[in-house]
Amino acid sequence: MTLLPCIEVEPQKSVRPADTAVIWLHGLGADGHDFAPIVPELK
């Protein structure tokens, strides 16, 4: 099986442990740009 490309970020627990996770899913028929307006809000 070939996996699709993804971004994984593993924080260093000794520097700053993670307190939040974002799991991004989109449905069939989406073009991948339907979530673009929310990206600036995640910073």
TALINDA-V513672 format. One record per residue. N is the residue number from 0. RES is the residue in one letter. PHI is phi in whole degrees, 0 to 359 (NA if undefined). Layout:
N_RES_PHI ; N_RES_PHI
This chain:
0_M_NA ; 1_T_262 ; 2_L_274 ; 3_L_285 ; 4_P_295 ; 5_C_210 ; 6_I_246 ; 7_E_237 ; 8_V_239 ; 9_E_249 ; 10_P_292 ; 11_Q_278 ; 12_K_299 ; 13_S_285 ; 14_V_270 ; 15_R_199 ; 16_P_292 ; 17_A_291 ; 18_D_236 ; 19_T_212 ; 20_A_223 ; 21_V_239 ; 22_I_246 ; 23_W_256 ; 24_L_232 ; 25_H_224 ; 26_G_276 ; 27_L_296 ; 28_G_94 ; 29_A_285 ; 30_D_264 ; 31_G_91 ; 32_H_257 ; 33_D_291 ; 34_F_260 ; 35_A_307 ; 36_P_297 ; 37_I_276 ; 38_V_306 ; 39_P_300 ; 40_E_289 ; 41_L_278 ; 42_K_280
